[in-house]
């Protein structure tokens, strides 16, 4: 039976999955440029390597699962996963590290759960968490950014967030910052620009209405609130300045590109506010009182856990719709 | 009688495997399976407890009333677990140091209480002991397989430190993957869950293949008999 395709007048503008994914890819560019300028070509090489393997693994699993190859490859979701993972892992990562990561992302986190739309957890973040647990040494050694005077001839070192966690002891924040050139002016040399780039890309996604405002606003808002509450005037017990938290580590990438993943995030408007706030708070807790320098990945995974539960309790009633 | 023993073995080792099908005793199974030697140590202790607790429970099954059977069974199991723990302290102290915390937990392993309540109370002592042995082997095989998989993926070696359990096994260590930098994930709890999930999937896959081939065979037979009928 042939059904005539009609365009519903109520439907304003529909994005296909592939168009959304392409916009997400495009929005990553400013952040990627900043990463490349400050940390070298590593991220771009990683992304190409990850992209190739993502497509290979995706095709392999699709063949095993007897799914149409072209249809699923054309939604670019595997490429988005590869790019997001490539932006998260250190630019100096060895080839086998990224290969292990993308295997976990595509085969285990995505397809073993049923493929795009069925996966409970963000594939890129699952891969990141697996890598961080499995190879802690390689994953916490970040390339040293351009413009830092080196005492010794080193290529990799701790990131600003890492330094702040592990080396500070009981120093005052200002005292510690003035001793280490890695902190720059706001949140660490290079990191300010990288996060700025992702913020720019995220604003484009917001403007194009590819992502909703609730998750990024709630996540950044709660992170700001937490870091302002526990800044403590820069005392020796301070958790670090709000600027360091908002523009340090993977905050902006997490807020606009990862927490907003339509498959694994909460779907109701109220739920998204709760979900974003939860991720922001957990990120801060892990950064300041936890065992890892950055907590975005674990916070997003915990958020993914709770998303169905949040959705269940925040279903809008019909009167709210009207 | 003989057929009965075969069906007990088949049930315990495959169709009703405590680790793969009943999913009982997963806590020690997942926690202790980071290497072959740890897995083997727990496997021996669990199997021993299963055999003896089944035997004793079956011997006193007519004397114990329903009202008090659970505490009595747990007491019996706990006594044998204590024996296993003391034996391990006496003969394999370094193994005890590495998995000792999980030995008392065997008491709470539902696979053991489950066999006592569902099998040993209804069967004669020798059959019950045999069931305990087979269930123990079913559990042990999965435990050791998981231990081997995790040790191989985690460190690239197999049978490392076997001498803490078997004194003659000091040079059993085999390096399967030389220059392997190690995959810590496999040795940590998430790796245990992942590999256990893979084993479950493999078991279900094999069962499905078997079932498919049986139905195919039956269909072919039906076709043949129908064809024969039509011809006559």
Interface residues (C-beta under 8 A of the other chain):
Chain A: X100 X108 X130 X133 X134 X135 X136
Chain B: X183 X184 X185 X186 X188 X190 X194
